[in-house]
């Protein structure tokens, strides 16, 4: 038997097979970890939302509302839907309604939880969404009095950033956004009719 230390021949073929097998295991493990670690982003719900009606009176807060209709598609969870209203009118978060000409406004319902507030007295009209999901065939109404007053002792029970009025004859755009993916579900516009 030859002494391996004194041998002039390398054991390269055996070591080569062992190294290639080890390298293959490491490579497969790395690829598997990178594939399994990748999370597929969830898709935004697919729903058809349209503005059925928009009424406005720039000088009287309670005479402003927008009716949205869910015409089909996925049901929308009230906690994961953001609604953005843009158009001409007035919007404010504190104090009394500003006077003057209509301006560009942007009002955000951070979700559809909470209650609507309407009529001249600002009475609680009930939940914005009936139940926890907005389903096909149902409508919701967004009122100008829904917005909160910042810093008051008894804020209204919803997540609307401002009270708002709409200028009659102007165009209002309502955009519905899925909060979890930040994707637009629907965007619709309509001419504001007088109250």
Steps between C-alpha positions, in 0.01 A plus 500: 500500500629839403529781743270782390738763624769382269274450199554723200138445380225727624164376620333760282217293354362397844544848646347656188185287534467585870550873437251503210238317711551747787482798267180363344336460844595855600376643169167315518455616860570862407257494209231332713538759777477793260190355329325413826583836658331694218142591586255560222323831550128464544281639225272794563130419499327534166175694530298741287417809704312793344365831623126477481435857612678810635313793651656821617439837653823686570340716769313236700691208645217249547386532137807317363519129433631240257334164441732217389370173358681164500400357159683166523821318571673424830353608829703773669601482866412831667834516686709462181333758275606863469278749314643825362268781387643777281320789339394861552350616827610565855664267750606565858604311811459764770273788585219618280458455127719744306331757281598617156535336165527127442848353503653169400427255780624157597320305770613155613297229670789292643261204515125444496457415867293723719186700445343753264388839625235696317196719509522854631570389859786266405315201645662156486334319208656159568796310360656598168510134392222267610700218663874451459506458120374715214348245264371515143157658473545723808542875504668728750449872552780737598380823663669838527443489877692170534834671557647538845582817687855470624549562871137478608399317814256276314631425151271327256529125467674466161836551334422788263762775513276801417146623469421604144265673259482472122442776247193423292577460131860396570640153441584279797730198474483212747788254512471173694834355612591164656706596807687170528649521148460876445337417164213690342188285488282755320482865406184673389391857432167679478362852470371634833130582494337759726342376822 
